[in-house]
Amino acid sequence: GAGVSQSPRYKVAKRGQDVALRCDPISGHVSLFWYQQALGQGPEFLTYFQNEAQLDKSGLPSDRFFAERPEGSVSTLKIQRTQQEDSAVYLCASSPDRAYSNQPQHFGDGTRLSIL
Amino acid sequence: KQEVTQIPAALSVPEGENLVLNCSFTDSAIYNLQWFRQDPGKGLTSLLLIQSSQREQTSGRLNASLDKSSGRSTLYIAASQPGDSATYLCAVRGGSGNTGKLIFGQGTTLQVKP
């Protein structure tokens, strides 16, 4: 596709439910990032994939958060036993080269997650 | 730990005015710095990327400068238009030991009044 695609755009879940958020990066992009953006704040890094390898997961806030990119293209961010503080916009970004690159990151429109 | 700060948090100007948005970072060992625009309910659109070896980048009415030694960057918008109204975010990509993640400021929300 022309850009990074994320689905669903909006997700409402009850506390304690599991959710899965999907990211389709730009075709052929090697690097894929997940970020979490709270209301009125800048995005914060969650995790990074280079192809199918998860090279950095230092930003994942707890072991309830899990991400995968099994074939080096589509990625899924899963949150188990959701809590109210998980409510945020989850942004996915991709870039054509590896991490140390001067290629800009291209962002999707995000998934707005609301936990009731 | 790298921290990025943007001042002001919000700015309102009349149409046609030139304006400057500020970004500062605490660790000068950066790989590059990127300015983004975010419209309500949307993702981030990359505006300009300045490599660590560069001093400035220009695109149309936008000019971004980088002073790595002092930990500062500015985004200059010339002849502002109502369509420029959005939140502007700066982000730094770290140096060694970093897997390329971006560290963002909190953003400056700009309103350009007709």
gemmi code that builds the backbone of each chain (N, CA, C; Angstrom):
import gemmi

chains = {
    "A": [
        ("GLY", (0.816, -1.191, 0.000), (0.000, 0.000, 0.000), (0.859, 1.253, 0.000)),
        ("ALA", (0.210, 2.371, -0.075), (0.922, 3.630, -0.191), (1.534, 4.054, 1.127)),
        ("GLY", (0.901, 3.689, 2.233), (1.391, 4.133, 3.523), (1.260, 3.028, 4.550)),
        ("VAL", (1.584, 3.380, 5.798), (1.427, 2.445, 6.896), (-0.055, 2.372, 7.273)),
        ("SER", (-0.576, 1.168, 7.352), (-1.985, 0.973, 7.652), (-2.141, 0.288, 9.005)),
        ("GLN", (-3.017, 0.834, 9.844), (-3.260, 0.240, 11.149), (-4.745, -0.074, 11.305)),
        ("SER", (-5.010, -1.185, 11.978), (-6.398, -1.549, 12.234), (-6.513, -2.247, 13.586)),
        ("PRO", (-7.663, -2.098, 14.266), (-8.733, -1.169, 13.900), (-8.330, 0.266, 14.182)),
        ("ARG", (-9.079, 1.227, 13.709), (-8.791, 2.620, 14.015), (-9.199, 2.938, 15.445)),
        ("TYR", (-10.270, 2.341, 15.891), (-10.754, 2.543, 17.255), (-11.068, 1.179, 17.869)),
        ("LYS", (-10.739, 1.055, 19.145), (-11.029, -0.183, 19.853), (-11.463, 0.164, 21.268)),
        ("VAL", (-12.637, -0.335, 21.648), (-13.119, -0.172, 23.006), (-13.183, -1.553, 23.632)),
        ("ALA", (-12.598, -1.691, 24.801), (-12.591, -2.983, 25.485), (-12.858, -2.774, 26.957)),
        ("LYS", (-13.373, -3.802, 27.574), (-13.580, -3.751, 29.020), (-12.290, -4.158, 29.708)),
        ("ARG", (-12.112, -3.590, 30.872), (-10.917, -3.929, 31.649), (-10.831, -5.430, 31.844)),
        ("GLY", (-9.628, -5.968, 31.610), (-9.432, -7.397, 31.775), (-9.460, -8.180, 30.471)),
        ("GLN", (-10.005, -7.553, 29.403), (-10.042, -8.232, 28.116), (-8.686, -8.148, 27.420)),
        ("ASP", (-8.456, -9.053, 26.495), (-7.263, -9.015, 25.665), (-7.586, -8.294, 24.363)),
        ("VAL", (-6.613, -7.549, 23.831), (-6.811, -6.875, 22.544), (-5.610, -7.141, 21.639)),
        ("ALA", (-5.845, -7.040, 20.337), (-4.780, -7.214, 19.348), (-4.865, -6.083, 18.342)),
        ("LEU", (-3.768, -5.412, 18.128), (-3.703, -4.278, 17.211), (-2.773, -4.653, 16.055)),
        ("ARG", (-3.199, -4.288, 14.847), (-2.457, -4.732, 13.664), (-1.789, -3.572, 12.956)),
        ("CYS", (-0.619, -3.836, 12.408), (0.100, -2.834, 11.624), (0.589, -3.466, 10.318)),
        ("ASP", (0.216, -2.820, 9.204), (0.746, -3.194, 7.890), (1.740, -2.120, 7.452)),
        ("PRO", (3.024, -2.403, 7.498), (3.994, -1.368, 7.132), (4.029, -1.168, 5.625)),
        ("ILE", (4.765, -0.168, 5.219), (4.989, 0.039, 3.786), (5.756, -1.167, 3.246)),
        ("SER", (5.329, -1.659, 2.102), (5.907, -2.870, 1.537), (7.420, -2.739, 1.379)),
        ("GLY", (8.123, -3.751, 1.878), (9.572, -3.767, 1.737), (10.341, -3.063, 2.837)),
        ("HIS", (9.627, -2.398, 3.727), (10.320, -1.708, 4.816), (10.880, -2.705, 5.811)),
        ("VAL", (12.136, -2.501, 6.159), (12.854, -3.418, 7.043), (12.503, -3.169, 8.514)),
        ("SER", (12.465, -1.895, 8.874), (12.286, -1.536, 10.282), (10.832, -1.231, 10.599)),
        ("LEU", (10.400, -1.689, 11.784), (9.041, -1.425, 12.240), (9.085, -1.088, 13.717)),
        ("PHE", (8.415, -0.006, 14.065), (8.400, 0.497, 15.441), (6.959, 0.576, 15.924)),
        ("TRP", (6.757, 0.346, 17.210), (5.500, 0.638, 17.891), (5.747, 1.730, 18.931)),
        ("TYR", (4.802, 2.678, 18.989), (4.843, 3.748, 19.965), (3.473, 3.859, 20.644)),
        ("GLN", (3.491, 4.372, 21.868), (2.255, 4.638, 22.612), (2.166, 6.127, 22.859)),
        ("GLN", (1.013, 6.715, 22.545), (0.836, 8.153, 22.731), (-0.359, 8.420, 23.649)),
        ("ALA", (-0.061, 8.914, 24.834), (-1.128, 9.313, 25.761), (-1.646, 10.683, 25.347)),
        ("LEU", (-2.835, 11.014, 25.784), (-3.481, 12.267, 25.400), (-2.615, 13.464, 25.779)),
        ("GLY", (-2.339, 14.324, 24.812), (-1.579, 15.538, 25.073), (-0.081, 15.341, 25.236)),
        ("GLN", (0.393, 14.139, 24.956), (1.812, 13.833, 25.118), (2.429, 13.439, 23.776)),
        ("GLY", (3.747, 13.447, 23.725), (4.424, 12.910, 22.565), (4.438, 11.390, 22.614)),
        ("PRO", (4.609, 10.736, 21.469), (4.682, 9.267, 21.459), (5.868, 8.758, 22.273)),
        ("GLU", (5.683, 7.586, 22.859), (6.767, 6.932, 23.582), (7.027, 5.560, 22.971)),
        ("PHE", (8.289, 5.249, 22.810), (8.718, 4.007, 22.171), (8.279, 2.788, 22.970)),
        ("LEU", (7.808, 1.766, 22.244), (7.474, 0.492, 22.865), (8.455, -0.597, 22.449)),
        ("THR", (8.553, -0.827, 21.118), (9.364, -1.936, 20.653), (9.783, -1.731, 19.204)),
        ("TYR", (10.834, -2.447, 18.798), (11.400, -2.302, 17.459), (11.692, -3.667, 16.834)),
        ("PHE", (11.329, -3.818, 15.558), (11.634, -5.006, 14.778), (12.501, -4.648, 13.584)),
        ("GLN", (13.482, -5.483, 13.349), (14.226, -5.430, 12.098), (13.884, -6.728, 11.365)),
        ("ASN", (13.139, -6.600, 10.302), (12.511, -7.770, 9.660), (11.711, -8.530, 10.718)),
        ("GLU", (11.942, -9.805, 10.929), (11.140, -10.551, 11.904), (11.752, -10.548, 13.302)),
        ("ALA", (12.944, -10.002, 13.422), (13.632, -10.036, 14.715), (13.243, -8.835, 15.580)),
        ("GLN", (12.830, -9.130, 16.807), (12.510, -8.074, 17.766), (13.800, -7.700, 18.482)),
        ("LEU", (14.394, -6.587, 18.085), (15.708, -6.224, 18.599), (15.657, -5.349, 19.838)),
        ("ASP", (14.544, -4.739, 20.095), (14.445, -3.855, 21.251), (13.007, -3.880, 21.744)),
        ("LYS", (12.815, -4.338, 22.958), (11.484, -4.290, 23.568), (11.550, -3.583, 24.906)),
        ("SER", (12.520, -2.710, 25.029), (12.759, -2.034, 26.304), (11.631, -1.096, 26.721)),
        ("GLY", (10.799, -0.674, 25.772), (9.732, 0.263, 26.089), (8.416, -0.385, 26.479)),
        ("LEU", (8.299, -1.681, 26.354), (7.050, -2.360, 26.721), (6.830, -2.193, 28.225)),
        ("PRO", (5.688, -1.639, 28.636), (5.504, -1.264, 30.040), (5.350, -2.437, 30.999)),
        ("SER", (4.919, -3.572, 30.516), (4.763, -4.726, 31.396), (4.730, -6.000, 30.560)),
        ("ASP", (4.745, -7.140, 31.245), (4.702, -8.404, 30.510), (3.313, -8.694, 29.947)),
        ("ARG", (2.368, -7.776, 30.160), (1.065, -7.939, 29.511), (1.119, -7.540, 28.038)),
        ("PHE", (2.181, -6.826, 27.680), (2.339, -6.351, 26.302), (3.254, -7.312, 25.537)),
        ("PHE", (2.799, -7.682, 24.346), (3.558, -8.622, 23.530), (3.427, -8.207, 22.067)),
        ("ALA", (4.527, -8.218, 21.329), (4.477, -7.864, 19.912), (5.185, -8.928, 19.091)),
        ("GLU", (4.712, -9.081, 17.865), (5.341, -10.051, 16.975), (5.277, -9.569, 15.536)),
        ("ARG", (6.185, -10.099, 14.733), (6.246, -9.780, 13.294), (6.808, -11.032, 12.607)),
        ("PRO", (6.048, -12.093, 12.604), (6.574, -13.423, 12.270), (7.173, -13.563, 10.870)),
        ("GLU", (6.662, -12.846, 9.892), (7.175, -12.999, 8.536), (7.885, -11.750, 8.044)),
        ("GLY", (8.162, -10.862, 8.987), (8.911, -9.664, 8.617), (8.109, -8.610, 7.895)),
        ("SER", (6.767, -8.747, 7.910), (5.957, -7.691, 7.298), (4.924, -7.204, 8.313)),
        ("VAL", (3.732, -7.792, 8.322), (2.680, -7.376, 9.259), (3.118, -7.630, 10.697)),
        ("SER", (2.738, -6.692, 11.573), (3.051, -6.840, 12.989), (1.766, -6.740, 13.805)),
        ("THR", (1.752, -7.443, 14.928), (0.621, -7.384, 15.852), (1.132, -7.039, 17.234)),
        ("LEU", (0.468, -6.079, 17.856), (0.723, -5.735, 19.249), (-0.447, -6.265, 20.067)),
        ("LYS", (-0.138, -7.105, 21.029), (-1.182, -7.710, 21.855), (-1.045, -7.205, 23.282)),
        ("ILE", (-2.170, -6.870, 23.865), (-2.210, -6.460, 25.266), (-3.155, -7.400, 25.992)),
        ("GLN", (-2.632, -8.061, 26.990), (-3.444, -9.006, 27.761), (-3.963, -8.336, 29.034)),
        ("ARG", (-5.133, -8.791, 29.464), (-5.716, -8.318, 30.736), (-5.632, -6.793, 30.824)),
        ("THR", (-6.236, -6.126, 29.859), (-6.117, -4.672, 29.745), (-6.538, -3.951, 31.014)),
        ("GLN", (-5.867, -2.821, 31.241), (-6.173, -1.961, 32.379), (-6.444, -0.550, 31.855)),
        ("GLN", (-7.065, 0.266, 32.681), (-7.453, 1.603, 32.242), (-6.256, 2.431, 31.778)),
        ("GLU", (-5.116, 2.242, 32.417), (-3.943, 3.032, 32.031), (-3.389, 2.644, 30.662)),
        ("ASP", (-3.934, 1.577, 30.061), (-3.522, 1.202, 28.711), (-4.218, 2.057, 27.655)),
        ("SER", (-5.211, 2.819, 28.068), (-5.930, 3.677, 27.124), (-4.966, 4.707, 26.538)),
        ("ALA", (-4.858, 4.706, 25.217), (-3.906, 5.577, 24.521), (-4.090, 5.346, 23.028)),
        ("VAL", (-3.333, 6.117, 22.248), (-3.233, 5.846, 20.811), (-1.950, 5.063, 20.583)),
        ("TYR", (-2.067, 3.968, 19.857), (-0.906, 3.138, 19.559), (-0.522, 3.364, 18.092)),
        ("LEU", (0.688, 3.860, 17.910), (1.172, 4.230, 16.579), (2.206, 3.220, 16.096)),
        ("CYS", (2.138, 2.921, 14.834), (3.114, 2.055, 14.197), (3.871, 2.888, 13.161)),
        ("ALA", (5.154, 2.652, 13.038), (5.971, 3.356, 12.048), (6.898, 2.368, 11.362)),
        ("SER", (7.206, 2.648, 10.113), (8.174, 1.810, 9.405), (9.168, 2.682, 8.665)),
        ("SER", (10.325, 2.121, 8.409), (11.325, 2.815, 7.597), (12.049, 1.796, 6.745)),
        ("PRO", (12.564, 2.243, 5.599), (13.059, 1.285, 4.617), (14.347, 0.580, 4.997)),
        ("ASP", (15.117, 1.197, 5.887), (16.446, 0.668, 6.173), (16.498, 0.187, 7.618)),
        ("ARG", (17.695, -0.197, 8.024), (17.859, -0.677, 9.385), (17.867, 0.500, 10.359)),
        ("ALA", (18.020, 0.191, 11.643), (17.827, 1.183, 12.692), (18.710, 2.406, 12.509)),
        ("TYR", (19.986, 2.195, 12.224), (20.881, 3.334, 12.082), (20.817, 3.838, 10.654)),
        ("SER", (19.852, 4.658, 10.435), (19.579, 5.127, 9.088), (19.086, 6.558, 9.150)),
        ("ASN", (19.358, 7.310, 8.127), (18.809, 8.659, 8.026), (17.553, 8.690, 7.174)),
        ("GLN", (16.934, 7.536, 7.007), (15.624, 7.500, 6.386), (14.579, 7.851, 7.441)),
        ("PRO", (13.611, 8.707, 7.099), (12.594, 9.060, 8.087), (11.666, 7.880, 8.376)),
        ("GLN", (11.097, 7.893, 9.573), (10.077, 6.914, 9.917), (8.725, 7.423, 9.404)),
        ("HIS", (7.952, 6.509, 8.832), (6.628, 6.828, 8.288), (5.586, 6.223, 9.220)),
        ("PHE", (4.665, 7.053, 9.664), (3.699, 6.640, 10.678), (2.330, 6.344, 10.080)),
        ("GLY", (1.642, 5.380, 10.705), (0.233, 5.157, 10.430), (-0.624, 6.121, 11.232)),
        ("ASP", (-1.948, 6.046, 11.041), (-2.863, 6.938, 11.756), (-3.147, 6.466, 13.176)),
        ("GLY", (-2.697, 5.286, 13.521), (-2.823, 4.823, 14.894), (-4.118, 4.091, 15.193)),
        ("THR", (-4.104, 3.378, 16.310), (-5.310, 2.768, 16.869), (-5.581, 3.443, 18.199)),
        ("ARG", (-6.775, 4.016, 18.323), (-7.161, 4.641, 19.591), (-7.830, 3.585, 20.461)),
        ("LEU", (-7.193, 3.247, 21.551), (-7.682, 2.196, 22.458), (-8.282, 2.834, 23.709)),
        ("SER", (-9.504, 2.462, 23.997), (-10.173, 2.946, 25.206), (-10.561, 1.744, 26.053)),
        ("ILE", (-10.131, 1.756, 27.295), (-10.440, 0.673, 28.228), (-11.466, 1.186, 29.253)),
        ("LEU", (-12.604, 0.515, 29.286), (-13.676, 0.957, 30.180), (-13.594, 0.259, 31.538)),
    ],
    "B": [
        ("LYS", (19.901, 9.597, 30.444), (18.691, 9.331, 29.681), (18.316, 10.577, 28.872)),
        ("GLN", (18.089, 10.370, 27.592), (17.747, 11.494, 26.720), (16.358, 12.044, 27.046)),
        ("GLU", (16.278, 13.365, 27.161), (14.986, 14.026, 27.358), (14.846, 15.130, 26.325)),
        ("VAL", (13.650, 15.260, 25.787), (13.368, 16.257, 24.759), (12.263, 17.175, 25.251)),
        ("THR", (12.492, 18.474, 25.141), (11.545, 19.471, 25.634), (11.189, 20.434, 24.519)),
        ("GLN", (9.890, 20.747, 24.423), (9.452, 21.706, 23.411), (8.766, 22.890, 24.087)),
        ("ILE", (9.160, 24.059, 23.645), (8.595, 25.295, 24.172), (8.240, 26.195, 22.991)),
        ("PRO", (7.043, 26.858, 22.990), (6.007, 26.738, 24.012), (5.142, 25.502, 23.806)),
        ("ALA", (4.284, 25.202, 24.743), (3.355, 24.081, 24.592), (2.240, 24.419, 23.617)),
        ("ALA", (1.884, 25.705, 23.570), (0.837, 26.142, 22.650), (1.161, 27.540, 22.162)),
        ("LEU", (0.699, 27.833, 20.956), (1.017, 29.107, 20.327), (-0.128, 29.486, 19.405)),
        ("SER", (-0.549, 30.752, 19.489), (-1.613, 31.243, 18.615), (-1.119, 32.512, 17.938)),
        ("VAL", (-1.179, 32.548, 16.618), (-0.658, 33.684, 15.860), (-1.646, 34.067, 14.763)),
        ("PRO", (-1.613, 35.314, 14.316), (-2.446, 35.700, 13.169), (-1.812, 35.218, 11.872)),
        ("GLU", (-2.648, 34.996, 10.905), (-2.191, 34.549, 9.601), (-1.139, 35.506, 9.031)),
        ("GLY", (-0.115, 34.936, 8.405), (0.910, 35.742, 7.766), (2.152, 35.952, 8.607)),
        ("GLU", (2.035, 35.657, 9.885), (3.170, 35.887, 10.778), (4.228, 34.786, 10.604)),
        ("ASN", (5.493, 35.174, 10.758), (6.591, 34.202, 10.825), (6.716, 33.743, 12.267)),
        ("LEU", (7.046, 32.463, 12.478), (7.125, 31.972, 13.846), (8.227, 30.925, 13.988)),
        ("VAL", (8.646, 30.736, 15.237), (9.711, 29.796, 15.563), (9.249, 28.868, 16.671)),
        ("LEU", (9.422, 27.579, 16.454), (9.152, 26.572, 17.476), (10.489, 26.037, 17.971)),
        ("ASN", (10.566, 25.821, 19.266), (11.829, 25.423, 19.875), (11.807, 23.992, 20.390)),
        ("CYS", (12.959, 23.351, 20.295), (13.129, 21.982, 20.774), (14.509, 21.891, 21.395)),
        ("SER", (14.584, 21.313, 22.592), (15.885, 21.108, 23.220), (16.013, 19.664, 23.676)),
        ("PHE", (17.250, 19.163, 23.692), (17.498, 17.781, 24.098), (18.727, 17.747, 24.994)),
        ("THR", (18.762, 16.781, 25.906), (19.772, 16.792, 26.953), (21.068, 16.075, 26.573)),
        ("ASP", (21.004, 15.111, 25.669), (22.181, 14.342, 25.272), (22.516, 14.681, 23.821)),
        ("SER", (23.686, 15.271, 23.609), (24.036, 15.738, 22.263), (24.459, 14.602, 21.328)),
        ("ALA", (24.590, 13.392, 21.854), (25.006, 12.256, 21.021), (23.805, 11.703, 20.256)),
        ("ILE", (23.335, 12.475, 19.305), (22.172, 12.050, 18.519), (22.613, 11.653, 17.124)),
        ("TYR", (21.796, 10.826, 16.495), (22.052, 10.389, 15.127), (21.395, 11.345, 14.137)),
        ("ASN", (20.168, 11.724, 14.447), (19.485, 12.749, 13.663), (18.317, 13.307, 14.460)),
        ("LEU", (17.694, 14.336, 13.928), (16.544, 14.964, 14.566), (15.481, 15.145, 13.495)),
        ("GLN", (14.251, 14.864, 13.872), (13.161, 14.913, 12.914), (12.043, 15.793, 13.458)),
        ("TRP", (11.461, 16.600, 12.611), (10.278, 17.378, 12.942), (9.070, 16.740, 12.255)),
        ("PHE", (7.984, 16.618, 13.043), (6.750, 16.032, 12.545), (5.598, 17.004, 12.743)),
        ("ARG", (4.569, 16.772, 11.977), (3.297, 17.458, 12.149), (2.243, 16.403, 12.463)),
        ("GLN", (1.350, 16.718, 13.424), (0.255, 15.803, 13.744), (-1.050, 16.569, 13.749)),
        ("ASP", (-1.967, 16.160, 12.892), (-3.311, 16.730, 12.873), (-4.196, 15.912, 13.803)),
        ("PRO", (-5.256, 16.520, 14.349), (-6.107, 15.803, 15.322), (-6.600, 14.469, 14.778)),
        ("GLY", (-6.444, 13.412, 15.570), (-6.916, 12.089, 15.192), (-6.105, 11.417, 14.113)),
        ("LYS", (-4.959, 11.984, 13.802), (-4.133, 11.428, 12.728), (-2.768, 11.001, 13.242)),
        ("GLY", (-2.048, 10.308, 12.385), (-0.678, 9.943, 12.722), (0.265, 11.109, 12.485)),
        ("LEU", (1.542, 10.803, 12.449), (2.564, 11.835, 12.308), (3.025, 11.912, 10.854)),
        ("THR", (3.176, 13.139, 10.383), (3.710, 13.374, 9.043), (5.097, 13.970, 9.189)),
        ("SER", (6.088, 13.325, 8.587), (7.450, 13.828, 8.674), (7.598, 15.096, 7.847)),
        ("LEU", (8.155, 16.142, 8.463), (8.364, 17.420, 7.782), (9.806, 17.566, 7.316)),
        ("LEU", (10.718, 17.410, 8.245), (12.135, 17.610, 7.943), (12.947, 16.671, 8.816)),
        ("LEU", (14.040, 16.170, 8.266), (14.997, 15.363, 9.020), (16.367, 15.986, 8.861)),
        ("ILE", (17.033, 16.258, 9.985), (18.368, 16.838, 9.965), (19.348, 15.803, 10.495)),
        ("GLN", (20.315, 15.450, 9.692), (21.339, 14.521, 10.150), (22.265, 15.232, 11.137)),
        ("SER", (22.937, 14.447, 11.968), (23.757, 15.033, 13.027), (24.886, 15.906, 12.473)),
        ("SER", (25.299, 15.638, 11.244), (26.385, 16.406, 10.643), (25.895, 17.678, 9.939)),
        ("GLN", (24.570, 17.851, 9.876), (23.998, 18.995, 9.180), (23.623, 20.100, 10.153)),
        ("ARG", (23.479, 21.313, 9.619), (23.091, 22.447, 10.448), (21.645, 22.849, 10.207)),
        ("GLU", (21.150, 22.615, 8.992), (19.773, 22.995, 8.718), (19.244, 22.245, 7.506)),
        ("GLN", (17.888, 22.240, 7.427), (17.185, 21.672, 6.295), (16.011, 22.590, 5.975)),
        ("THR", (15.686, 22.671, 4.698), (14.601, 23.552, 4.266), (13.652, 22.791, 3.364)),
        ("SER", (12.354, 23.088, 3.551), (11.339, 22.542, 2.655), (10.229, 23.572, 2.542)),
        ("GLY", (10.156, 24.223, 1.395), (9.119, 25.237, 1.198), (9.227, 26.354, 2.213)),
        ("ARG", (8.145, 26.570, 2.965), (8.134, 27.647, 3.976), (8.736, 27.205, 5.311)),
        ("LEU", (9.236, 25.995, 5.385), (9.779, 25.463, 6.630), (11.298, 25.427, 6.577)),
        ("ASN", (11.899, 25.813, 7.708), (13.341, 25.706, 7.851), (13.645, 25.197, 9.242)),
        ("ALA", (14.407, 24.121, 9.331), (14.782, 23.570, 10.622), (16.282, 23.685, 10.789)),
        ("SER", (16.705, 24.106, 11.972), (18.124, 24.209, 12.281), (18.477, 23.257, 13.408)),
        ("LEU", (19.745, 22.912, 13.477), (20.218, 22.019, 14.522), (21.551, 22.531, 15.055)),
        ("ASP", (21.625, 22.707, 16.368), (22.867, 23.018, 17.052), (23.099, 21.896, 18.052)),
        ("LYS", (23.848, 20.891, 17.621), (23.999, 19.689, 18.425), (24.732, 19.973, 19.728)),
        ("SER", (25.725, 20.827, 19.667), (26.544, 21.067, 20.862), (25.741, 21.705, 21.990)),
        ("SER", (24.790, 22.545, 21.619), (23.969, 23.184, 22.656), (22.675, 22.433, 22.889)),
        ("GLY", (22.423, 21.373, 22.130), (21.225, 20.568, 22.320), (19.952, 21.289, 21.928)),
        ("ARG", (19.983, 21.993, 20.797), (18.808, 22.769, 20.402), (18.507, 22.621, 18.916)),
        ("SER", (17.215, 22.693, 18.635), (16.744, 22.766, 17.255), (15.584, 23.747, 17.201)),
        ("THR", (15.446, 24.417, 16.086), (14.304, 25.302, 15.877), (13.631, 24.959, 14.557)),
        ("LEU", (12.329, 25.130, 14.539), (11.551, 25.014, 13.304), (10.968, 26.378, 13.015)),
        ("TYR", (11.363, 26.936, 11.889), (10.911, 28.259, 11.466), (9.842, 28.075, 10.397)),
        ("ILE", (8.688, 28.700, 10.611), (7.604, 28.651, 9.636), (7.387, 30.073, 9.123)),
        ("ALA", (7.566, 30.259, 7.845), (7.396, 31.580, 7.238), (5.969, 31.773, 6.755)),
        ("ALA", (5.490, 32.999, 6.876), (4.182, 33.389, 6.331), (3.108, 32.363, 6.682)),
        ("SER", (2.863, 32.201, 7.961), (1.967, 31.133, 8.435), (0.568, 31.262, 7.830)),
        ("GLN", (-0.072, 30.096, 7.659), (-1.406, 30.007, 7.077), (-2.309, 29.198, 8.015)),
        ("PRO", (-3.626, 29.396, 7.951), (-4.523, 28.612, 8.810), (-4.321, 27.105, 8.654)),
        ("GLY", (-3.944, 26.658, 7.460), (-3.687, 25.240, 7.235), (-2.467, 24.713, 7.965)),
        ("ASP", (-1.665, 25.596, 8.528), (-0.509, 25.170, 9.326), (-0.916, 24.779, 10.738)),
        ("SER", (-2.150, 25.036, 11.104), (-2.615, 24.713, 12.459), (-2.550, 23.207, 12.690)),
        ("ALA", (-1.810, 22.817, 13.701), (-1.559, 21.401, 14.005), (-0.650, 21.350, 15.224)),
        ("THR", (-0.331, 20.137, 15.662), (0.681, 19.955, 16.703), (1.994, 19.566, 16.029)),
        ("TYR", (3.065, 20.236, 16.425), (4.383, 19.988, 15.853), (5.250, 19.290, 16.904)),
        ("LEU", (5.829, 18.186, 16.513), (6.631, 17.369, 17.409), (8.052, 17.274, 16.891)),
        ("CYS", (9.009, 17.393, 17.778), (10.379, 17.087, 17.393), (10.782, 15.785, 18.068)),
        ("ALA", (11.672, 15.066, 17.422), (12.111, 13.781, 17.939), (13.571, 13.572, 17.588)),
        ("VAL", (14.313, 13.005, 18.508), (15.712, 12.702, 18.249), (15.894, 11.194, 18.170)),
        ("ARG", (16.769, 10.798, 17.296), (17.164, 9.394, 17.183), (18.558, 9.311, 17.796)),
        ("GLY", (18.733, 8.431, 18.772), (19.943, 8.384, 19.564), (21.149, 7.872, 18.814)),
        ("GLY", (22.313, 7.963, 19.498), (23.561, 7.506, 18.918), (23.831, 6.056, 19.228)),
        ("SER", (25.040, 5.744, 19.598), (25.436, 4.362, 19.788), (24.620, 3.700, 20.891)),
        ("GLY", (24.430, 2.411, 20.753), (23.686, 1.649, 21.751), (22.190, 1.805, 21.617)),
        ("ASN", (21.777, 2.405, 20.544), (20.347, 2.676, 20.365), (19.859, 1.982, 19.106)),
        ("THR", (18.689, 1.390, 19.143), (18.193, 0.680, 17.974), (17.346, 1.558, 17.080)),
        ("GLY", (17.557, 2.856, 17.154), (16.904, 3.733, 16.207), (15.581, 4.286, 16.669)),
        ("LYS", (15.219, 4.033, 17.921), (13.945, 4.562, 18.383), (14.006, 6.081, 18.439)),
        ("LEU", (12.861, 6.695, 18.251), (12.739, 8.140, 18.354), (12.297, 8.501, 19.760)),
        ("ILE", (12.893, 9.563, 20.299), (12.479, 10.109, 21.579), (11.864, 11.473, 21.297)),
        ("PHE", (10.599, 11.610, 21.674), (9.803, 12.773, 21.303), (9.700, 13.793, 22.423)),
        ("GLY", (9.535, 15.051, 22.013), (9.054, 16.068, 22.913), (7.540, 15.980, 23.042)),
        ("GLN", (6.977, 16.858, 23.859), (5.538, 16.809, 24.107), (4.737, 17.546, 23.035)),
        ("GLY", (5.449, 18.293, 22.200), (4.771, 18.955, 21.097), (4.410, 20.399, 21.387)),
        ("THR", (4.276, 21.163, 20.332), (3.752, 22.529, 20.387), (2.497, 22.568, 19.522)),
        ("THR", (1.379, 22.951, 20.121), (0.122, 23.052, 19.377), (-0.013, 24.458, 18.830)),
        ("LEU", (-0.046, 24.558, 17.528), (-0.075, 25.840, 16.831), (-1.460, 26.114, 16.274)),
        ("GLN", (-1.944, 27.322, 16.529), (-3.187, 27.778, 15.913), (-2.892, 29.046, 15.130)),
        ("VAL", (-3.203, 29.035, 13.847), (-3.031, 30.201, 12.995), (-4.416, 30.743, 12.677)),
        ("LYS", (-4.674, 31.960, 13.111), (-6.012, 32.539, 12.957), (-6.120, 33.316, 11.647)),
        ("PRO", (-7.228, 33.123, 10.933), (-7.401, 33.845, 9.656), (-7.554, 35.356, 9.886)),
    ],
}
model = gemmi.Model(1)
for chain_id, residues in chains.items():
    chain = gemmi.Chain(chain_id)
    for i, (resn, *xyz) in enumerate(residues, 1):
        res = gemmi.Residue()
        res.name, res.seqid = resn, gemmi.SeqId(i, " ")
        for name, pos in zip(("N", "CA", "C"), xyz):
            atom = gemmi.Atom()
            atom.name, atom.element = name, gemmi.Element(name[0])
            atom.pos, atom.b_iso = gemmi.Position(*pos), 0.0
            res.add_atom(atom)
        chain.add_residue(res)
    model.add_chain(chain)
structure = gemmi.Structure()
structure.add_model(model)
structure.setup_entities()
